[in-house]
Amino acid sequence: QVQLVESGGGLVQPGGSLRLACYASENIFNFNAMGWYRQASGKERELVATINVGGTTNYADYVKGRFTISREGANIVYLQMNNLEPGDTAVYYCTARLMSRTYWGQGAQVAVSS
């Protein structure tokens, strides 16, 4: 069974930074892509960023220039979040995609507030 575990969430002031980490139980290069989704309270879950097996990245417009997705070794995916805004407050989920199947982590809470 694929397991994805997120860490690094917390409370940060507007303009601050956080780095989320996703630890995968399997080699991330076995998947087509790794990614991050987020879901704010009362809102639909939305795609934040992806990185495919070749290293190509893709970002939602609202995080472009502020967030960076990257990987380390064969089991870790990061989401570096800079210049955080209150609108970034959400639960962030790590995902792994293989064909039409998507695996989900449990989520990490990120709160941006003064």
C-alpha positions as CSV (number, residue, x, y, z in Angstrom):
1,Q,0.0,0.0,0.0
2,V,1.3,3.4,-0.9
3,Q,1.8,5.8,2.0
4,L,2.3,9.5,1.8
5,V,3.1,11.4,5.0
6,E,3.2,15.2,5.1
7,S,5.1,17.4,7.6
8,G,6.1,21.0,8.1
9,G,2.7,22.7,8.5
10,G,2.0,25.3,11.0
11,L,1.1,28.9,11.7
12,V,2.9,31.7,10.0
13,Q,2.5,35.4,9.6
14,P,1.7,37.0,6.2
15,G,4.8,37.3,4.1
16,G,6.5,34.4,5.9
17,S,7.6,31.0,4.6
18,L,7.0,27.4,5.3
19,R,8.4,24.2,3.7
20,L,6.2,21.1,3.5
21,A,7.7,17.7,3.1
22,C,6.1,14.6,1.8
23,Y,7.7,11.2,2.6
24,A,6.6,8.4,0.3
25,S,6.8,4.7,1.1
26,E,7.7,3.9,-2.5
27,N,10.1,5.3,-5.0
28,I,8.5,8.4,-6.3
29,F,10.0,7.8,-9.7
30,N,7.6,4.8,-10.1
31,F,4.8,7.4,-10.4
32,N,3.9,9.6,-13.4
33,A,3.9,12.6,-11.1
34,M,4.0,13.9,-7.6
35,G,2.0,16.9,-6.5
36,W,0.3,19.0,-3.9
37,Y,-3.3,19.9,-3.5
38,R,-4.9,22.1,-0.9
39,Q,-8.4,22.6,0.5
40,A,-9.5,25.7,2.4
41,S,-12.4,25.7,4.8
42,G,-15.6,25.7,2.9
43,K,-14.0,25.5,-0.5
44,E,-13.2,22.9,-3.1
45,R,-9.9,21.1,-3.1
46,E,-7.6,22.5,-5.7
47,L,-4.3,21.6,-7.4
48,V,-1.3,23.6,-6.2
49,A,1.7,22.2,-8.0
50,T,3.1,19.0,-9.7
51,I,6.4,17.6,-10.7
52,N,6.6,14.7,-13.2
53,V,9.2,11.9,-13.3
54,G,11.3,14.0,-15.7
55,G,11.4,17.0,-13.4
56,T,9.0,19.2,-15.2
57,T,7.0,21.4,-12.8
58,N,3.5,22.9,-13.1
59,Y,1.9,25.5,-10.8
60,A,-1.4,27.0,-10.2
61,D,-1.5,30.7,-11.3
62,Y,-2.1,31.9,-7.7
63,V,1.1,30.4,-6.4
64,K,3.4,30.9,-9.4
65,G,6.5,32.8,-8.3
66,R,5.9,32.1,-4.6
67,F,5.8,28.3,-4.3
68,T,8.4,25.8,-5.5
69,I,7.9,22.0,-5.7
70,S,11.0,19.9,-5.7
71,R,12.2,16.4,-4.8
72,E,15.1,14.9,-2.8
73,G,16.3,11.4,-3.5
74,A,13.7,8.7,-4.3
75,N,11.3,9.3,-1.5
76,I,10.8,13.0,-0.6
77,V,8.9,15.8,-2.2
78,Y,8.9,19.3,-0.9
79,L,6.7,22.4,-1.3
80,Q,8.6,25.6,-0.5
81,M,6.1,28.3,0.2
82,N,7.3,31.9,0.3
83,N,5.4,35.2,0.6
84,L,2.5,33.5,2.2
85,E,-0.9,35.2,2.2
86,P,-4.0,34.6,4.3
87,G,-5.6,33.0,1.2
88,D,-3.0,30.2,1.4
89,T,-4.6,29.0,4.6
90,A,-5.7,25.4,3.9
91,V,-5.0,21.8,4.5
92,Y,-2.3,20.7,2.1
93,Y,-2.2,17.2,0.6
94,C,0.6,15.3,-1.0
95,T,-0.4,13.2,-4.0
96,A,1.2,10.5,-6.2
97,R,-0.3,9.7,-9.6
98,L,0.1,6.6,-11.6
99,M,-2.0,6.6,-14.8
100,S,-5.6,7.4,-13.6
101,R,-4.9,6.4,-10.0
102,T,-4.1,9.0,-7.4
103,Y,-2.8,8.3,-3.9
104,W,-3.3,10.8,-1.1
105,G,-1.6,11.8,2.1
106,Q,-3.5,12.7,5.3
107,G,-2.8,16.4,4.9
108,A,-0.9,19.1,6.8
109,Q,-2.5,22.3,8.1
110,V,-1.1,25.6,7.0
111,A,-2.5,28.8,8.6
112,V,-1.4,32.3,7.6
113,S,-2.5,34.9,10.0
114,S,-1.3,37.9,12.0
